[in-house]
């Protein structure tokens, strides 16, 4: 019997670099054989004996991923399961916006069965009986493609201490909580976070944020800095993020 992690223990530990794999299989021998093979390869394994338990684990995984923690990287999903069958479970996972790679297993090997499995959201389909080397190869390929796609579409994120700025979403969080910024405040903060510790004069900030044709007073920069401090700093009178460099301008960090 392989040493696998319980659902609670596994979801509370950091996943290994190779990834965390959820095996959803009601047949104990098959489940433990796959778990042993994957564990020997260096993967972290989570097991579920029925569809209902697996759905709860995917919910937990989504919550962890949304809070920048490690979730489940791959699901190996049997078609015939108690409570919630594999097809319905696959539909539910995809309906919730979870794009985790899914390798579906089934004793049904007809073309129709494979097509149905792929159409409900599975990424690959393996017919029982199968060899462990093929299963591991398919797992590697799915994880490789998924991570490559994530890297390709992942938006740049700017981070500094407790502040995270998402340029493509025009969104900023402070200690995990979203804060509301005006367009000028957002662009100022994005500029500062893109060049930490660089000192910017008022004139440089006006040209970069307001544009070279701006005809207003340079004190508008001071006003926007003050507003930003009120939203970002614990004590705006003693800023930790937006610092004044006397005689020169402002810098971030």
TIDO-690547 format. One line per field, with one value per residue (C-alpha): residue number from 1; chain; x, y, z; residue in one letter. Coordinates in Angstrom, 2 decimals, decimal comma. Example, Ala and Ser with C-alpha at 12.3 -4.5 7.8 and 13.67 -1.06 7.14 Angstrom:
<votors>
drendren = 1; 2
torlo = A; A
X = 12,30; 13,67
Y = -4,50; -1,06
Z = 7,80; 7,14
doza = A; S
</votors>
This chain:
<votors>
drendren = 1; 2; 3; 4; 5; 6; 7; 8; 9; 10; 11; 12; 13; 14; 15; 16; 17; 18; 19; 20; 21; 22; 23; 24; 25; 26; 27; 28; 29; 30; 31; 32; 33; 34; 35; 36; 37; 38; 39; 40; 41; 42; 43; 44; 45; 46; 47; 48; 49; 50; 51; 52; 53; 54; 55; 56; 57; 58; 59; 60; 61; 62; 63; 64; 65; 66; 67; 68; 69; 70; 71; 72; 73; 74; 75; 76; 77; 78; 79; 80; 81; 82; 83; 84; 85; 86; 87; 88; 89; 90; 91; 92; 93; 94; 95; 96; 97; 98; 99; 100; 101; 102; 103; 104; 105; 106; 107; 108; 109; 110; 111; 112; 113; 114; 115; 116; 117; 118; 119; 120; 121; 122; 123; 124; 125; 126; 127; 128; 129; 130; 131; 132; 133; 134; 135; 136; 137; 138; 139; 140; 141; 142; 143; 144; 145; 146; 147; 148; 149; 150; 151; 152; 153; 154; 155; 156; 157; 158; 159; 160; 161; 162; 163; 164; 165; 166; 167; 168; 169; 170; 171; 172; 173; 174; 175; 176; 177; 178; 179; 180; 181; 182; 183; 184; 185; 186; 187; 188; 189; 190; 191; 192; 193; 194; 195; 196; 197; 198; 199; 200; 201; 202; 203; 204; 205; 206; 207; 208; 209; 210; 211; 212; 213; 214; 215; 216; 217; 218; 219; 220; 221; 222; 223; 224; 225; 226; 227; 228; 229; 230; 231; 232; 233; 234; 235; 236; 237; 238; 239; 240; 241; 242; 243; 244; 245; 246; 247; 248; 249; 250; 251; 252; 253
torlo = A; A; A; A; A; A; A; A; A; A; A; A; A; A; A; A; A; A; A; A; A; A; A; A; A; A; A; A; A; A; A; A; A; A; A; A; A; A; A; A; A; A; A; A; A; A; A; A; A; A; A; A; A; A; A; A; A; A; A; A; A; A; A; A; A; A; A; A; A; A; A; A; A; A; A; A; A; A; A; A; A; A; A; A; A; A; A; A; A; A; A; A; A; A; A; A; A; A; A; A; A; A; A; A; A; A; A; A; A; A; A; A; A; A; A; A; A; A; A; A; A; A; A; A; A; A; A; A; A; A; A; A; A; A; A; A; A; A; A; A; A; A; A; A; A; A; A; A; A; A; A; A; A; A; A; A; A; A; A; A; A; A; A; A; A; A; A; A; A; A; A; A; A; A; A; A; A; A; A; A; A; A; A; A; A; A; A; A; A; A; A; A; A; A; A; A; A; A; A; A; A; A; A; A; A; A; A; A; A; A; A; A; A; A; A; A; A; A; A; A; A; A; A; A; A; A; A; A; A; A; A; A; A; A; A; A; A; A; A; A; A; A; A; A; A; A; A; A; A; A; A; A; A
X = 0,00; 1,51; 1,86; -0,64; -1,73; -5,19; -7,33; -6,98; -3,25; -2,35; -4,25; -2,51; 1,04; 3,05; 2,93; 6,08; 7,57; 6,26; 2,70; -0,22; -2,40; -5,93; -6,85; -10,62; -11,17; -13,51; -11,58; -8,99; -6,42; -6,38; -6,38; -3,46; -1,48; -1,72; -0,92; 2,20; 3,42; 2,95; 4,48; 7,54; 7,85; 7,89; 4,30; 2,22; -0,94; -4,44; -7,06; -10,86; -13,09; -16,22; -17,31; -18,75; -15,46; -13,57; -15,86; -15,18; -11,45; -11,62; -13,60; -10,82; -8,22; -9,92; -10,07; -6,37; -5,41; -7,40; -5,42; -2,08; -1,64; -0,92; -3,95; -4,49; -2,48; -4,01; -7,09; -7,12; -10,83; -12,59; -15,84; -17,88; -18,03; -20,43; -22,65; -21,39; -20,16; -17,10; -18,93; -21,06; -18,06; -16,11; -19,02; -19,26; -15,52; -15,58; -18,81; -17,06; -14,31; -11,67; -9,31; -7,26; -6,12; -8,34; -7,30; -10,40; -10,21; -12,82; -13,35; -15,54; -13,29; -15,68; -15,15; -18,48; -17,44; -14,14; -15,84; -18,40; -15,64; -13,66; -16,74; -17,69; -14,25; -11,69; -8,28; -7,31; -8,89; -7,28; -9,01; -8,66; -6,56; -3,58; 0,12; 1,54; 4,27; 1,67; -0,42; 2,61; 3,64; 0,15; 0,22; 3,53; 2,28; -0,92; 0,95; 3,54; 0,90; -1,13; 1,84; 3,03; -0,43; -0,54; 2,87; 1,86; -1,37; -0,41; -0,66; 2,22; 1,62; 3,47; 4,10; 5,64; 5,23; 1,45; 0,50; -0,35; -1,21; -2,87; -2,24; -4,62; -7,45; -6,80; -7,04; -5,01; -5,10; -3,63; -3,10; -5,47; -8,25; -9,21; -8,84; -10,52; -8,25; -9,03; -7,44; -4,70; -4,01; -3,78; -1,37; 0,77; 1,00; 1,74; 4,58; 6,02; 5,78; 7,35; 10,40; 10,80; 13,16; 13,51; 13,01; 10,48; 10,20; 6,78; 7,51; 8,41; 5,24; 3,11; 4,59; 4,26; 0,77; -0,96; 0,83; 3,12; 0,16; -1,06; -1,42; -2,33; -0,39; 2,33; 0,70; -1,87; 0,83; 1,05; -2,72; -2,78; 0,15; -1,74; -4,83; -2,75; -1,15; -4,56; -5,52; -2,23; -0,52; -1,35; -0,28; -0,28; 1,75; 4,51; 4,44; 6,15; 5,43; 5,27; 8,20; 9,07; 12,65; 13,02; 14,22; 13,76; 10,30; 8,87; 9,93; 8,23; 9,65
Y = 0,00; 3,39; 6,16; 8,76; 11,95; 12,31; 15,01; 17,35; 16,83; 17,11; 20,34; 21,91; 21,27; 22,90; 20,89; 19,46; 21,13; 18,39; 19,06; 17,84; 15,19; 14,31; 10,68; 10,07; 6,30; 4,05; 0,82; 0,65; -1,46; 0,86; 3,95; 2,80; 1,50; 4,87; 6,68; 4,58; 5,11; 8,88; 9,14; 7,25; 9,79; 12,66; 13,90; 14,72; 12,62; 13,31; 10,56; 10,52; 7,45; 9,16; 12,17; 14,10; 14,07; 15,00; 17,99; 19,26; 18,94; 20,89; 23,62; 23,84; 23,89; 26,83; 28,77; 28,13; 29,13; 32,38; 33,23; 32,54; 29,17; 25,87; 23,92; 20,76; 20,70; 17,64; 15,43; 11,75; 11,01; 7,65; 7,67; 5,37; 6,83; 6,78; 9,82; 11,98; 10,20; 11,27; 13,02; 15,11; 15,89; 17,05; 19,30; 20,79; 21,48; 23,29; 25,15; 26,70; 28,07; 25,60; 24,85; 22,20; 19,48; 16,38; 12,91; 10,72; 6,95; 4,46; 0,82; 2,09; 2,45; 3,29; 6,42; 7,81; 7,45; 9,20; 12,02; 12,56; 12,68; 15,25; 17,34; 17,75; 19,18; 16,37; 17,10; 13,50; 10,04; 6,72; 3,37; 0,64; -1,47; 0,83; 0,79; 2,96; 4,33; 5,59; 7,14; 8,95; 10,15; 11,55; 13,27; 14,90; 16,05; 17,53; 19,40; 20,66; 21,99; 23,54; 25,33; 26,54; 27,99; 29,64; 31,22; 32,48; 34,19; 35,18; 38,90; 40,83; 41,56; 44,20; 43,43; 45,42; 44,25; 44,08; 45,88; 43,94; 45,78; 43,99; 46,20; 44,45; 44,44; 47,99; 46,55; 46,98; 45,00; 45,95; 43,05; 41,02; 43,62; 45,54; 49,31; 51,84; 54,18; 56,87; 56,45; 58,99; 57,41; 53,99; 55,18; 56,95; 53,85; 51,66; 53,99; 54,02; 50,23; 49,67; 51,68; 51,14; 53,57; 55,79; 59,45; 61,29; 65,07; 66,70; 67,74; 64,17; 62,81; 65,46; 64,59; 60,81; 60,75; 63,94; 64,36; 67,06; 69,34; 69,60; 73,27; 72,94; 73,55; 71,10; 70,95; 68,59; 65,93; 66,65; 66,32; 62,93; 61,71; 62,71; 60,82; 57,75; 57,88; 58,06; 54,83; 52,94; 54,07; 53,05; 56,54; 58,95; 61,47; 58,88; 57,08; 53,74; 53,41; 56,84; 58,82; 62,49; 63,22; 66,86; 69,10; 66,38; 64,80; 61,40; 57,80; 54,47; 52,15
Z = 0,00; -0,96; 1,55; 0,35; 2,05; 3,52; 1,91; 4,88; 5,38; 1,73; 1,20; 4,19; 2,93; 0,18; -3,03; -4,52; -7,57; -9,87; -8,78; -6,70; -8,36; -7,29; -8,04; -8,11; -8,28; -6,29; -6,96; -4,19; -6,06; -9,08; -6,90; -4,76; -7,73; -9,50; -6,25; -5,71; -9,27; -9,08; -5,61; -6,83; -9,66; -7,15; -7,34; -4,30; -4,28; -2,99; -3,24; -3,31; -3,46; -4,80; -6,83; -3,90; -1,98; -5,15; -5,74; -2,22; -2,81; -6,07; -4,27; -1,66; -4,41; -6,17; -2,89; -2,27; -5,81; -5,49; -2,36; -4,08; -2,37; -4,07; -5,26; -7,28; -10,51; -12,21; -11,78; -12,75; -12,93; -13,22; -15,17; -12,91; -9,38; -6,41; -5,69; -8,58; -11,71; -13,63; -16,47; -14,10; -11,92; -14,96; -15,99; -12,50; -12,32; -15,67; -14,86; -11,86; -14,08; -12,89; -15,78; -13,97; -16,45; -16,26; -17,40; -17,60; -17,03; -18,19; -19,04; -21,88; -24,89; -27,72; -29,78; -28,56; -24,92; -25,58; -27,46; -24,69; -22,08; -24,05; -24,82; -21,15; -20,41; -20,03; -21,53; -22,21; -22,08; -21,14; -21,50; -18,87; -18,65; -19,19; -18,45; -15,68; -17,92; -20,39; -17,61; -16,17; -19,64; -20,22; -16,82; -17,65; -21,03; -19,57; -16,85; -19,33; -21,74; -18,94; -17,39; -20,77; -21,48; -18,06; -18,57; -21,99; -20,90; -17,37; -16,89; -15,34; -11,68; -9,69; -6,01; -3,20; 0,38; 0,95; -2,28; -5,45; -8,68; -11,64; -14,70; -17,10; -14,56; -13,31; -9,82; -6,64; -3,41; -0,05; 2,38; 0,20; 0,22; -2,93; -2,78; -5,05; -7,01; -9,56; -13,01; -12,23; -8,84; -10,47; -13,16; -10,59; -8,44; -11,48; -12,48; -8,97; -8,57; -11,99; -10,87; -7,11; -5,33; -8,38; -7,53; -9,72; -9,86; -10,06; -13,64; -14,65; -13,06; -14,77; -18,16; -17,68; -16,13; -17,22; -20,53; -21,99; -22,84; -19,23; -18,29; -14,61; -11,43; -10,42; -7,00; -8,51; -8,13; -4,40; -4,09; -5,81; -3,73; -0,60; -1,78; -2,53; 0,89; 2,55; 0,78; 1,12; 4,30; 7,85; 8,94; 5,95; 7,95; 8,29; 4,92; 4,38; 0,66; -0,98; 0,35; -0,15; -1,22; -0,21; -2,99; -5,62; -5,61; -4,66; -4,65; -3,91; -1,26
doza = X; X; X; X; X; X; X; X; X; X; X; X; X; X; X; X; X; X; X; X; X; X; X; X; X; X; X; X; X; X; X; X; X; X; X; X; X; X; X; X; X; X; X; X; X; X; X; X; X; X; X; X; X; X; X; X; X; X; X; X; X; X; X; X; X; X; X; X; X; X; X; X; X; X; X; X; X; X; X; X; X; X; X; X; X; X; X; X; X; X; X; X; X; X; X; X; X; X; X; X; X; X; X; X; X; X; X; X; X; X; X; X; X; X; X; X; X; X; X; X; X; X; X; X; X; X; X; X; X; X; X; X; X; X; X; X; X; X; X; X; X; X; X; X; X; X; X; X; X; X; X; X; X; X; X; X; X; X; X; X; X; X; X; X; X; X; X; X; X; X; X; X; X; X; X; X; X; X; X; X; X; X; X; X; X; X; X; X; X; X; X; X; X; X; X; X; X; X; X; X; X; X; X; X; X; X; X; X; X; X; X; X; X; X; X; X; X; X; X; X; X; X; X; X; X; X; X; X; X; X; X; X; X; X; X; X; X; X; X; X; X; X; X; X; X; X; X; X; X; X; X; X; X
</votors>
